[in-house]
Amino acid sequence: MRVSFLLHNGYHIGGTIQATFTLAAELAARHEVEIVSVFRHRDEPVLGVPDGVSLRHLVDIRKNSPGYDGDHPDFHRPARVFPRGDGRWKQYSALTDARIGAHLAAVEADVVVATRPGLNVQLARQAPRGPVLVGQEHLILDGHSYRLRRDIGHEYALLDAVTTVTEADARSYRALALPGVRIDAVPNSVPAPRVPPADPAAKIVVAAGRLTPVKRYDLLIDAFAEVAAARPDWTLRIYGTGDAADNLKKTLARQIDRLGLGENVRLMGTAHPMEPEWVKGSLAAVTSRRESFGMTIVEAMRCGLPVVSTDCPYGPAEIIEDGVDGRLVPVDDTAAVAGALLALINDDEARARAAKAALAASERFDPSRTAVRHEEIWTGLAAAGAGRPRAHAPARAALHRAVGTVVDAVYTAKSRAGALVRRFR
């Protein structure tokens, strides 16, 4: 089987990139696999190229590269095919529309997999019939803009399958009523660590992820102030970076100083690989307001750490068995986070049992298992005739696009009218 993944930027780092590289590496043992990155911003990918997988790009944004595309006139013209509702729309252009379209027209693959909603929509709009067309959702449907959800409802009718990373999100997609489109939940995978499991006796709590407000590291620090008051021999290490990391890191550093936690809480910056850092702790903490999956939860569990996590939509409750391999606590509840951490910190035997349970439970996220699940979906679709034109699907999608264009015009007109009213009040 020939499998082609379409990725926003395979040269960067992030959950979707890591999940795609992990899946591609596992599939490459028995299939011909390529990753096509829309953008290339550096010479080598941060994660390295998976063994047996080919990686290429469509648009070069390395300023010192002989293939630099930033001077191309279409690079500065807005995208018309890539949907405006996707949060990355401003990074796309008439040039990406053309390059992605040319790639999809010429792709020699049995299965083409796009990996973010905007690319899924573009896959539906530009891919010729022939390959099995799969849209992967690594975020959540309910978190997308109105415009993007509308495009998803219209365009995904031309896909053969949509896979989400949680069953909760799969239910949201099934509610869209996309006739003929298979919808399945397949969790992201995490390889077995290359380091020994964590020592349950270590007096360190580890948190990792992007430094963004949604992760609520401020709440975690407040909760750890209660932990440190009772158990000053324990420390918290927070790993992460992000687009707004510098400002948030300064804010968190001031919070740490204000609470007098300089000896107990440390902002560690980014670490790659993360495995050697996970195993220095004996507990992990996640305090997010929302998660599309919870990759760091699985990473911690694979290293033998039970996780105290907020029971936020959508992933944690599908990963953690509360009271067995971790703890689930209400969102935005500082006292509950502190209490759950202290319950495990103060009970060495319970912590050791939870660590053992976390290690065993995390095996279900091994790449070998998730790869087989994807293969079953793809081969099942191919056997059922997916990849061939479905009756009325093109006409249905074209009609929805026409309606969408009218709705967009009305939406834009209302926005402009509102802006004028506010301006002249």
KOLPA-412123 format. One record per residue (C-alpha): residue number from 0; residue in three letters; chain; x, y, z. Coordinates in nm, 2 decimals. Example, Ala and Ser with C-alpha at 12.3 -4.5 7.8 and 13.67 -1.06 7.14 Angstrom:
# KOLPA-412123
   i  aa ch      x      y      z
   0 ALA  A   1.23  -0.45   0.78
   1 SER  A   1.37  -0.11   0.71
//
This chain:
# KOLPA-412123
   i  aa ch      x      y      z
   0 MET  A   0.00   0.00   0.00
   1 ARG  A   0.12   0.35  -0.08
   2 VAL  A   0.03   0.61   0.18
   3 SER  A   0.08   0.99   0.14
   4 PHE  A   0.04   1.22   0.44
   5 LEU  A  -0.02   1.59   0.39
   6 LEU  A   0.11   1.80   0.68
   7 HIS  A   0.12   2.17   0.75
   8 ASN  A   0.49   2.19   0.84
   9 GLY  A   0.68   1.87   0.90
  10 TYR  A   1.00   2.06   0.98
  11 HIS  A   0.85   2.21   1.30
  12 ILE  A   0.75   2.05   1.63
  13 GLY  A   0.41   1.98   1.77
  14 GLY  A   0.16   1.72   1.86
  15 THR  A   0.02   1.66   1.51
  16 ILE  A   0.36   1.64   1.36
  17 GLN  A   0.48   1.40   1.62
  18 ALA  A   0.17   1.18   1.58
  19 THR  A   0.21   1.18   1.21
  20 PHE  A   0.58   1.09   1.22
  21 THR  A   0.52   0.81   1.47
  22 LEU  A   0.24   0.66   1.26
  23 ALA  A   0.44   0.70   0.94
  24 ALA  A   0.74   0.53   1.09
  25 GLU  A   0.53   0.23   1.20
  26 LEU  A   0.36   0.20   0.86
  27 ALA  A   0.69   0.22   0.67
  28 ALA  A   0.78  -0.13   0.80
  29 ARG  A   0.53  -0.27   0.55
  30 HIS  A   0.41   0.01   0.32
  31 GLU  A   0.55   0.28   0.10
  32 VAL  A   0.50   0.60   0.30
  33 GLU  A   0.57   0.97   0.22
  34 ILE  A   0.51   1.28   0.42
  35 VAL  A   0.44   1.60   0.21
  36 SER  A   0.49   1.91   0.41
  37 VAL  A   0.32   2.22   0.28
  38 PHE  A   0.59   2.45   0.43
  39 ARG  A   0.96   2.41   0.49
  40 HIS  A   1.12   2.67   0.72
  41 ARG  A   1.44   2.50   0.82
  42 ASP  A   1.70   2.27   0.67
  43 GLU  A   1.63   1.97   0.88
  44 PRO  A   1.31   1.86   1.06
  45 VAL  A   1.32   1.90   1.43
  46 LEU  A   1.20   1.54   1.48
  47 GLY  A   1.43   1.39   1.21
  48 VAL  A   1.30   1.20   0.92
  49 PRO  A   1.14   0.86   1.03
  50 ASP  A   1.32   0.56   0.90
  51 GLY  A   1.18   0.43   0.57
  52 VAL  A   0.97   0.75   0.52
  53 SER  A   1.03   1.01   0.25
  54 LEU  A   0.98   1.37   0.34
  55 ARG  A   0.94   1.66   0.09
  56 HIS  A   0.79   2.01   0.08
  57 LEU  A   0.58   2.22  -0.15
  58 VAL  A   0.67   2.58  -0.04
  59 ASP  A   1.01   2.68   0.08
  60 ILE  A   1.01   2.97   0.32
  61 ARG  A   1.38   2.95   0.42
  62 LYS  A   1.50   3.30   0.33
  63 ASN  A   1.86   3.19   0.25
  64 SER  A   1.75   2.89   0.04
  65 PRO  A   1.80   2.89  -0.34
  66 GLY  A   1.45   2.76  -0.36
  67 TYR  A   1.30   3.04  -0.15
  68 ASP  A   0.93   3.10  -0.25
  69 GLY  A   0.87   3.41  -0.05
  70 ASP  A   0.93   3.63  -0.36
  71 HIS  A   0.68   3.45  -0.57
  72 PRO  A   0.39   3.68  -0.66
  73 ASP  A   0.13   3.43  -0.57
  74 PHE  A   0.29   3.39  -0.22
  75 HIS  A   0.14   3.73  -0.13
  76 ARG  A  -0.21   3.66  -0.27
  77 PRO  A  -0.47   3.52  -0.04
  78 ALA  A  -0.57   3.16  -0.05
  79 ARG  A  -0.90   3.08  -0.22
  80 VAL  A  -0.91   2.70  -0.19
  81 PHE  A  -0.77   2.66   0.16
  82 PRO  A  -1.06   2.76   0.39
  83 ARG  A  -1.06   3.11   0.55
  84 GLY  A  -1.20   2.96   0.87
  85 ASP  A  -0.89   2.76   0.95
  86 GLY  A  -0.67   2.95   1.20
  87 ARG  A  -0.37   2.90   0.98
  88 TRP  A  -0.54   3.07   0.68
  89 LYS  A  -0.31   3.38   0.67
  90 GLN  A  -0.01   3.15   0.63
  91 TYR  A  -0.16   3.00   0.31
  92 SER  A  -0.18   3.18  -0.03
  93 ALA  A  -0.26   3.14  -0.39
  94 LEU  A   0.08   2.97  -0.42
  95 THR  A  -0.01   2.70  -0.16
  96 ASP  A  -0.34   2.66  -0.34
  97 ALA  A  -0.16   2.59  -0.66
  98 ARG  A   0.12   2.37  -0.52
  99 ILE  A  -0.12   2.16  -0.31
 100 GLY  A  -0.35   2.12  -0.61
 101 ALA  A  -0.07   2.01  -0.83
 102 HIS  A   0.05   1.77  -0.57
 103 LEU  A  -0.29   1.61  -0.53
 104 ALA  A  -0.34   1.59  -0.90
 105 ALA  A  -0.02   1.39  -0.95
 106 VAL  A   0.00   1.19  -0.62
 107 GLU  A   0.06   0.82  -0.67
 108 ALA  A  -0.09   0.67  -0.36
 109 ASP  A  -0.36   0.43  -0.25
 110 VAL  A  -0.44   0.64   0.05
 111 VAL  A  -0.40   1.02   0.09
 112 VAL  A  -0.43   1.14   0.45
 113 ALA  A  -0.46   1.51   0.54
 114 THR  A  -0.39   1.61   0.90
 115 ARG  A  -0.56   1.94   0.98
 116 PRO  A  -0.91   2.07   0.90
 117 GLY  A  -0.80   2.32   0.64
 118 LEU  A  -0.60   2.06   0.46
 119 ASN  A  -0.89   1.82   0.49
 120 VAL  A  -1.12   2.07   0.32
 121 GLN  A  -0.86   2.13   0.05
 122 LEU  A  -0.82   1.76   0.00
 123 ALA  A  -1.19   1.73  -0.06
 124 ARG  A  -1.19   2.02  -0.30
 125 GLN  A  -0.89   1.94  -0.51
 126 ALA  A  -0.81   1.57  -0.49
 127 PRO  A  -0.92   1.36  -0.79
 128 ARG  A  -1.11   1.04  -0.73
 129 GLY  A  -0.89   0.73  -0.71
 130 PRO  A  -0.71   0.72  -0.38
 131 VAL  A  -0.89   0.66  -0.05
 132 LEU  A  -0.92   1.01   0.09
 133 VAL  A  -0.89   1.04   0.47
 134 GLY  A  -0.92   1.36   0.69
 135 GLN  A  -0.76   1.33   1.03
 136 GLU  A  -0.88   1.56   1.31
 137 HIS  A  -0.61   1.62   1.57
 138 LEU  A  -0.81   1.91   1.73
 139 ILE  A  -1.19   1.91   1.81
 140 LEU  A  -1.49   1.99   1.59
 141 ASP  A  -1.65   2.21   1.86
 142 GLY  A  -1.33   2.42   1.89
 143 HIS  A  -1.34   2.53   1.52
 144 SER  A  -1.48   2.86   1.40
 145 TYR  A  -1.83   2.89   1.25
 146 ARG  A  -1.69   2.93   0.90
 147 LEU  A  -1.47   2.62   0.93
 148 ARG  A  -1.74   2.41   1.08
 149 ARG  A  -1.97   2.51   0.79
 150 ASP  A  -1.70   2.41   0.53
 151 ILE  A  -1.64   2.08   0.71
 152 GLY  A  -2.02   2.01   0.69
 153 HIS  A  -2.02   2.09   0.32
 154 GLU  A  -1.69   1.95   0.20
 155 TYR  A  -1.62   1.64   0.41
 156 ALA  A  -1.90   1.47   0.21
 157 LEU  A  -1.63   1.41  -0.06
 158 LEU  A  -1.39   1.23   0.18
 159 ASP  A  -1.40   0.86   0.24
 160 ALA  A  -1.33   0.87   0.61
 161 VAL  A  -1.27   1.11   0.90
 162 THR  A  -1.06   0.99   1.20
 163 THR  A  -1.06   1.16   1.53
 164 VAL  A  -0.84   1.10   1.83
 165 THR  A  -1.12   1.06   2.08
 166 GLU  A  -1.46   0.89   2.07
 167 ALA  A  -1.62   1.20   2.21
 168 ASP  A  -1.51   1.40   1.90
 169 ALA  A  -1.61   1.11   1.67
 170 ARG  A  -1.97   1.15   1.81
 171 SER  A  -1.96   1.52   1.73
 172 TYR  A  -1.87   1.44   1.37
 173 ARG  A  -2.13   1.17   1.34
 174 ALA  A  -2.39   1.43   1.44
 175 LEU  A  -2.30   1.62   1.12
 176 ALA  A  -2.47   1.34   0.92
 177 LEU  A  -2.21   1.30   0.65
 178 PRO  A  -2.36   1.02   0.43
 179 GLY  A  -2.11   0.77   0.30
 180 VAL  A  -1.83   0.90   0.52
 181 ARG  A  -1.68   0.66   0.76
 182 ILE  A  -1.61   0.82   1.10
 183 ASP  A  -1.38   0.64   1.35
 184 ALA  A  -1.19   0.73   1.67
 185 VAL  A  -0.82   0.62   1.66
 186 PRO  A  -0.60   0.76   1.94
 187 ASN  A  -0.26   0.90   1.88
 188 SER  A   0.03   0.67   1.96
 189 VAL  A   0.34   0.70   2.16
 190 PRO  A   0.64   0.47   2.11
 191 ALA  A   0.78   0.27   2.40
 192 PRO  A   1.04   0.48   2.58
 193 ARG  A   1.41   0.41   2.53
 194 VAL  A   1.48   0.47   2.90
 195 PRO  A   1.39   0.27   3.21
 196 PRO  A   1.06   0.35   3.38
 197 ALA  A   1.04   0.63   3.64
 198 ASP  A   1.13   0.56   4.00
 199 PRO  A   0.81   0.60   4.21
 200 ALA  A   1.03   0.72   4.50
 201 ALA  A   1.14   1.04   4.31
 202 LYS  A   1.00   1.35   4.47
 203 ILE  A   0.94   1.54   4.15
 204 VAL  A   0.61   1.63   3.97
 205 VAL  A   0.65   1.69   3.59
 206 ALA  A   0.43   1.90   3.36
 207 ALA  A   0.49   1.95   2.99
 208 GLY  A   0.32   2.11   2.70
 209 ARG  A   0.29   2.44   2.51
 210 LEU  A   0.32   2.75   2.73
 211 THR  A  -0.03   2.88   2.66
 212 PRO  A  -0.31   3.01   2.89
 213 VAL  A  -0.53   2.71   2.81
 214 LYS  A  -0.28   2.48   2.99
 215 ARG  A  -0.34   2.67   3.32
 216 TYR  A   0.01   2.65   3.45
 217 ASP  A  -0.08   2.94   3.67
 218 LEU  A  -0.34   2.72   3.84
 219 LEU  A  -0.08   2.44   3.87
 220 ILE  A   0.16   2.67   4.04
 221 ASP  A  -0.10   2.79   4.28
 222 ALA  A  -0.19   2.43   4.36
 223 PHE  A   0.17   2.34   4.41
 224 ALA  A   0.20   2.62   4.67
 225 GLU  A  -0.04   2.41   4.88
 226 VAL  A   0.17   2.10   4.81
 227 ALA  A   0.50   2.27   4.90
 228 ALA  A   0.35   2.40   5.22
 229 ALA  A   0.28   2.04   5.33
 230 ARG  A   0.57   1.87   5.15
 231 PRO  A   0.86   2.11   5.10
 232 ASP  A   1.08   1.82   4.99
 233 TRP  A   0.89   1.79   4.66
 234 THR  A   0.95   2.00   4.34
 235 LEU  A   0.75   2.08   4.03
 236 ARG  A   0.92   2.10   3.69
 237 ILE  A   0.73   2.27   3.40
 238 TYR  A   0.86   2.20   3.05
 239 GLY  A   0.74   2.38   2.74
 240 THR  A   0.75   2.66   2.49
 241 GLY  A   0.51   2.82   2.24
 242 ASP  A   0.42   3.12   2.02
 243 ALA  A   0.36   3.35   2.33
 244 ALA  A   0.59   3.16   2.56
 245 ASP  A   0.82   3.45   2.65
 246 ASN  A   0.55   3.67   2.79
 247 LEU  A   0.38   3.38   2.97
 248 LYS  A   0.71   3.25   3.11
 249 LYS  A   0.78   3.60   3.26
 250 THR  A   0.43   3.60   3.41
 251 LEU  A   0.47   3.26   3.56
 252 ALA  A   0.82   3.34   3.69
 253 ARG  A   0.67   3.65   3.87
 254 GLN  A   0.40   3.42   4.02
 255 ILE  A   0.66   3.18   4.15
 256 ASP  A   0.86   3.46   4.31
 257 ARG  A   0.54   3.61   4.46
 258 LEU  A   0.45   3.28   4.62
 259 GLY  A   0.80   3.21   4.74
 260 LEU  A   0.83   2.89   4.54
 261 GLY  A   1.18   2.95   4.39
 262 GLU  A   1.31   2.63   4.55
 263 ASN  A   1.01   2.42   4.46
 264 VAL  A   0.89   2.52   4.11
 265 ARG  A   1.12   2.54   3.81
 266 LEU  A   1.04   2.66   3.45
 267 MET  A   1.26   2.42   3.25
 268 GLY  A   1.21   2.55   2.89
 269 THR  A   1.18   2.29   2.61
 270 ALA  A   1.33   1.95   2.60
 271 HIS  A   1.36   1.70   2.31
 272 PRO  A   1.35   1.42   2.36
 273 MET  A   1.12   1.45   2.67
 274 GLU  A   1.15   1.09   2.79
 275 PRO  A   1.47   1.14   3.00
 276 GLU  A   1.29   1.43   3.18
 277 TRP  A   0.97   1.24   3.24
 278 VAL  A   1.15   0.96   3.42
 279 LYS  A   1.31   1.20   3.66
 280 GLY  A   0.97   1.24   3.82
 281 SER  A   0.72   1.01   3.98
 282 LEU  A   0.40   1.20   3.91
 283 ALA  A   0.28   1.41   3.62
 284 ALA  A   0.03   1.69   3.62
 285 VAL  A  -0.21   1.83   3.35
 286 THR  A  -0.43   2.13   3.44
 287 SER  A  -0.57   2.22   3.10
 288 ARG  A  -0.91   2.37   3.04
 289 ARG  A  -0.94   2.17   2.73
 290 GLU  A  -0.74   1.90   2.54
 291 SER  A  -0.81   1.76   2.20
 292 PHE  A  -0.64   1.43   2.31
 293 GLY  A  -0.38   1.45   2.58
 294 MET  A  -0.05   1.34   2.42
 295 THR  A   0.15   1.44   2.73
 296 ILE  A  -0.07   1.22   2.94
 297 VAL  A   0.02   0.92   2.73
 298 GLU  A   0.39   1.01   2.72
 299 ALA  A   0.40   1.03   3.10
 300 MET  A   0.22   0.70   3.15
 301 ARG  A   0.44   0.53   2.90
 302 CYS  A   0.73   0.64   3.12
 303 GLY  A   0.56   0.50   3.43
 304 LEU  A   0.41   0.81   3.58
 305 PRO  A   0.06   0.83   3.70
 306 VAL  A  -0.11   1.15   3.59
 307 VAL  A  -0.32   1.40   3.79
 308 SER  A  -0.53   1.57   3.52
 309 THR  A  -0.83   1.79   3.49
 310 ASP  A  -1.13   1.61   3.35
 311 CYS  A  -1.15   1.85   3.06
 312 PRO  A  -1.30   1.78   2.71
 313 TYR  A  -1.21   1.56   2.53
 314 GLY  A  -0.92   1.33   2.60
 315 PRO  A  -0.82   1.27   2.96
 316 ALA  A  -1.12   1.06   3.06
 317 GLU  A  -1.05   0.83   2.77
 318 ILE  A  -0.69   0.78   2.87
 319 ILE  A  -0.69   0.78   3.26
 320 GLU  A  -0.89   0.54   3.47
 321 ASP  A  -0.96   0.75   3.77
 322 GLY  A  -0.82   0.61   4.09
 323 VAL  A  -0.63   0.33   3.91
 324 ASP  A  -0.36   0.48   3.69
 325 GLY  A  -0.41   0.85   3.77
 326 ARG  A  -0.66   1.10   3.90
 327 LEU  A  -0.92   1.31   3.73
 328 VAL  A  -1.02   1.64   3.89
 329 PRO  A  -1.26   1.92   3.80
 330 VAL  A  -1.14   2.19   3.56
 331 ASP  A  -1.02   2.52   3.72
 332 ASP  A  -1.02   2.37   4.07
 333 THR  A  -0.69   2.46   4.24
 334 ALA  A  -0.78   2.28   4.57
 335 ALA  A  -0.88   1.96   4.38
 336 VAL  A  -0.54   1.95   4.19
 337 ALA  A  -0.35   2.01   4.52
 338 GLY  A  -0.55   1.74   4.70
 339 ALA  A  -0.51   1.48   4.42
 340 LEU  A  -0.13   1.55   4.41
 341 LEU  A  -0.10   1.53   4.79
 342 ALA  A  -0.30   1.21   4.81
 343 LEU  A  -0.04   1.03   4.59
 344 ILE  A   0.26   1.22   4.73
 345 ASN  A   0.17   1.11   5.08
 346 ASP  A   0.10   0.75   5.00
 347 ASP  A   0.41   0.58   4.86
 348 GLU  A   0.24   0.25   4.81
 349 ALA  A  -0.06   0.40   4.62
 350 ARG  A   0.18   0.60   4.40
 351 ALA  A   0.38   0.28   4.32
 352 ARG  A   0.06   0.09   4.23
 353 ALA  A  -0.06   0.37   4.01
 354 ALA  A   0.27   0.39   3.84
 355 LYS  A   0.26   0.02   3.76
 356 ALA  A  -0.10   0.05   3.63
 357 ALA  A  -0.01   0.35   3.42
 358 LEU  A   0.28   0.17   3.25
 359 ALA  A   0.05  -0.13   3.17
 360 ALA  A  -0.25   0.07   3.05
 361 SER  A  -0.04   0.29   2.82
 362 GLU  A   0.06  -0.01   2.61
 363 ARG  A  -0.28   0.03   2.43
 364 PHE  A  -0.13   0.35   2.27
 365 ASP  A   0.16   0.17   2.12
 366 PRO  A   0.22   0.26   1.75
 367 SER  A   0.18  -0.10   1.64
 368 ARG  A  -0.18  -0.11   1.77
 369 THR  A  -0.28   0.23   1.62
 370 ALA  A  -0.12   0.16   1.29
 371 VAL  A  -0.32  -0.17   1.26
 372 ARG  A  -0.64   0.02   1.33
 373 HIS  A  -0.57   0.27   1.05
 374 GLU  A  -0.48  -0.01   0.81
 375 GLU  A  -0.80  -0.18   0.89
 376 ILE  A  -1.00   0.13   0.81
 377 TRP  A  -0.81   0.20   0.49
 378 THR  A  -0.82  -0.15   0.35
 379 GLY  A  -1.19  -0.18   0.45
 380 LEU  A  -1.27   0.14   0.26
 381 ALA  A  -1.07   0.02  -0.05
 382 ALA  A  -1.25  -0.32  -0.04
 383 ALA  A  -1.59  -0.14  -0.02
 384 GLY  A  -1.51   0.07  -0.33
 385 ALA  A  -1.40   0.39  -0.16
 386 GLY  A  -1.19   0.61  -0.38
 387 ARG  A  -1.44   0.59  -0.66
 388 PRO  A  -1.70   0.87  -0.73
 389 ARG  A  -2.00   0.85  -0.50
 390 ALA  A  -2.33   0.93  -0.67
 391 HIS  A  -2.44   1.29  -0.62
 392 ALA  A  -2.15   1.37  -0.39
 393 PRO  A  -1.98   1.62  -0.62
 394 ALA  A  -2.31   1.79  -0.70
 395 ARG  A  -2.40   1.80  -0.33
 396 ALA  A  -2.06   1.95  -0.24
 397 ALA  A  -2.08   2.21  -0.53
 398 LEU  A  -2.42   2.31  -0.41
 399 HIS  A  -2.30   2.36  -0.06
 400 ARG  A  -2.00   2.56  -0.18
 401 ALA  A  -2.24   2.79  -0.37
 402 VAL  A  -2.46   2.83  -0.06
 403 GLY  A  -2.14   2.89   0.15
 404 THR  A  -2.03   3.16  -0.09
 405 VAL  A  -2.35   3.35  -0.04
 406 VAL  A  -2.34   3.30   0.33
 407 ASP  A  -1.98   3.43   0.34
 408 ALA  A  -2.09   3.74   0.14
 409 VAL  A  -2.37   3.81   0.39
 410 TYR  A  -2.14   3.74   0.68
 411 THR  A  -1.87   3.98   0.54
 412 ALA  A  -2.13   4.25   0.46
 413 LYS  A  -2.27   4.23   0.82
 414 SER  A  -1.92   4.26   0.96
 415 ARG  A  -1.84   4.56   0.76
 416 ALA  A  -2.17   4.73   0.84
 417 GLY  A  -2.11   4.67   1.21
 418 ALA  A  -1.76   4.81   1.18
 419 LEU  A  -1.90   5.13   1.01
 420 VAL  A  -2.17   5.17   1.28
 421 ARG  A  -1.91   5.14   1.55
 422 ARG  A  -1.68   5.38   1.38
 423 PHE  A  -1.94   5.66   1.34
 424 ARG  A  -2.11   5.63   1.68
//
